[in-house]
Amino acid sequence: MKTDIDKRDFFKEPFSESELRKIIKMSGKKPSELLRKRDKAYKEMDFENTKRTDAQIIKIMIEHPGLILRPIIVTETQAFVGKVKAEDIK
């Protein structure tokens, strides 16, 4: 099965808050699960030792897109963030 793919560089075309919220909801994960824990900003912001609400994390993700795991694959019904196996995508 062949699928058309649209690519987007979210550093050049950042996500809006509503887009990011939709992706997070479609992924079935919490915003904190979609953060790159090895990113320099993650360490600088001391995410390991600082409590933040989901809303706060989303705002930080918008301000610092480098923190968002990639790739992000969005289908009509699901979003996959981070390492994805082809067989997981339906």
PyMOL commands that set and color helices and strands:
alter all, ss='L'
color gray80, all
select helices_A, chain A and resi 17-27+31-34+40-44+54-63+65-67+86-88
alter helices_A, ss='H'
color red, helices_A
select strands_A, chain A and resi 72-74+79-81
alter strands_A, ss='S'
color yellow, strands_A
deselect
rebuild
show_as cartoon
